[in-house]
């Protein structure tokens, strides 16, 4: 028993395989997971093929080859073991590496899952790295990707940094020289690519009065501090390139601004993870921006390109990924504006909106998360949309925040229960979950989720 034993068993199963098929999810954690296993298994001189699936569901299962390879499911699989059985997969030909809630089935599939051992802040990429480390094939590249996967899956959010086994992987990355840690850095997105004032204006955790959602205010704030916002060459400066004293000056002024407005300062700073071997001013320089680039690839159906970037392609794949990132950011912004303009329907414990077929099902969850930061954070948000390839089904994405989780909200369990009631299926995490439900059940579904959320908060 124990996670270490499961990791050992998994590593032996991979070592004993003649060839391996790695199936993983299309988000940043899934893509880094796929890339970690791909590179690690290749390092062990075993033939490996990667496939990326939107979700492990009956239609997508057809993409799992019926051959003699060992099938490794990573970042999904634990909650879909019935599908593996239905697909005719035997115990010996499967390995599951996952961090989602597990399902009980008759076949005792070998599984490495962090959840039963109480590691709630460890993503699938982290687990994949641990298996590769056990196989003796981990290196700095793999540690870096595991950090991206962990951060991309919001494992650093609650504690403003990674903890437990995920933090040990950071230490590995530091020893390899591929990861640099900044212990008390600004808790802001875009520190390597965005002009500092834009970066500050996007900061909404904590909400900084006069600066959050106010680019002009952020620029004036920097001017008052005497911080020059452009380089000698006229380029906008980015946070990562600010001098140490300038950073301290900005952080101390932000602290005063928060205190003056009666806001807490505990989330202003967080530990950040930089990748010194990557080019400056690119999204690959730090963990959250790297993760967004991968999400952009995956959510626009090109997870394979994201995987190539993870496997060090800085040529064609990287320029494709850059284009997808730009497009991704534009569409997410449009979706957020749409949600805010159209307005959500508010129930007692839930706010929701059906976006029809305006936005792809693969990105509505991201839009939901971003819109929530501008709406009533006490009510979890649910976005529904149509699926292009299945007119009978609706995709559901829900998001909440850490404060509501502390008050008992658990979106995974809410969607699992509510979708089962209407013959659908759902899952995910406490903070972010999704489901597929029949179109006919749409109306009753929202009130059923609302009822469950009400029960959870009492
Ligand atoms: O699709 P979305 O980004 O909203 O998914 C949020 C989380 O819910 C992800 O971790 C995803 O794997 C999970 N999910 C699930 N079952 C579904 C849909 C999503 O476990 N049917």
Boltz pocket constraint, residues with backbone or C-beta under 6 A from the ligand:
constraints:
  - pocket:
      binder: B
      contacts: [[A, 55], [A, 75], [A, 79], [A, 100], [A, 361], [A, 362], [A, 364], [A, 365], [A, 366], [A, 396], [A, 397], [A, 398], [A, 425], [A, 426], [A, 427], [A, 428], [A, 429], [A, 432], [A, 433], [A, 434], [A, 435], [A, 436]]
      max_distance: 6.0
